[in-house]
Amino acid sequence: MSRDQERARADRLARLAGLGPVLAGMVRRVQDGEGWRAWAGQVEHAGHCAHPVRITGRADAVDPAAGEAVASFSTDGGPDGVLLVACGDRGRRSARRARTGTGPIPGM
């Protein structure tokens, strides 16, 4: 069964169970093992922040001497098409510091 077919099946089951759109989305995510692992990894990366910043877009690292892209990143292939980053509000207990080891993405 394809991912689209699995999603359609999960949607049908959620509607039959009378779940609202949020719970239906959760059911769909859990049923997609690969998607669940990718999403769970992002949530962990964001320190399980309750209010993460949702970043979308693309970033390219360019070698100034050669003018060539040496690395690139896009949120298109990620869960929900976004990158989750901890909100950084130290006043919230759930906003733990993200363990990224990288600095800010230029231009984002």
Secondary structure as UniProt FT lines:
FT   HELIX           3..16
FT   TURN            17..18
FT   HELIX           21..31
FT   HELIX           33..45
FT   TURN            46..48
FT   STRAND          53..55
FT   STRAND          58..63
FT   TURN            64..67
FT   STRAND          68..74
FT   TURN            76..77
FT   HELIX           79..81
FT   STRAND          83..85
FT   TURN            90..91
FT   TURN            93..94
FT   TURN            106..107
//
